[in-house]
């Protein structure tokens, strides 16, 4: 295992009956990262999380947390992490504080930690209110407080913003960033929401049809995919031939428009200057830098 990996899977495959859900997944989550595990619904995100938490059994030497084989060291591993899988497990007839005391009893922590986690998740004001009177966003925050009650090194969260309104999503996002940057907690969060992962995560893993199609930093993901330039020119055939002599391959999309991949925005000026010097009229330049949505769709062939 890599020295700085807090989560690692080695050629992990998993099936339920005859349905293969995970296929040869080798994942490495760096310690200290806010790692976004991204994929469409049904891609295998929740299944992988259940395997990480040993809720689904798998073979030895395929899943490691904190450098330990989960199948051999389940209890010691689980004591060092907090988790939130799918819907929060809360008792509606009890207050937020009472729900935290139940979670606290699982880990044998002191009462003072309740005050701390309530303040951390911004729920001190509602500690005496019955959970059944909470909004969904409040329930999500109390569920995260449960996961924090024993001061874990790692948080594993499955779709924590699912079903929330934009304000609730923003609150959870800001909370996770705070936990990662101020508390130093490594966070592994699954989501199908591209924009949220792009806004808060330092590292990303993309899963599609049970296969890991990318993992690395967010910058590596976007930089790995070239930028695009669209050119509207007077003579498409001549422009394409001229660019080819410079080692640049352009695709003729429609009418008078060419499309080509470039390294950076500055290259647009040199391409424009060269074509004009060669007598080709350039009517329009449109530079487009890939965002996470573009990259995700390309890697998962969503449009195919």
Secondary structure, 3 states (H helix, E strand, C coil): CCCCEEEEECCEEEEECCEEEEEEECCEEECCCEEEEECCCCCCHHHHHHHHCCCCCCCCCCEEECCEECCCCHHHHHCCEEEECCCCCCCCCCEHHHHHHHHHHHHCCCCHHHHHHHHHCCCHHHCCCEHHHCCHHHHHHHHHHHHHCCCCCEEEEECCCCCCCHHHHHHHHHHHHHHHHCCCCEEEEEECCHHHHHHHCCEEEEEECCEEEEEEEHHHHHHCCCEEEEEEECCHHHHHHHHHHCCCCEEEEECCEEEEEECCCCHHHHHHHHHHHCCCCEEEEEEECCCHHHHHHHHHCCCC
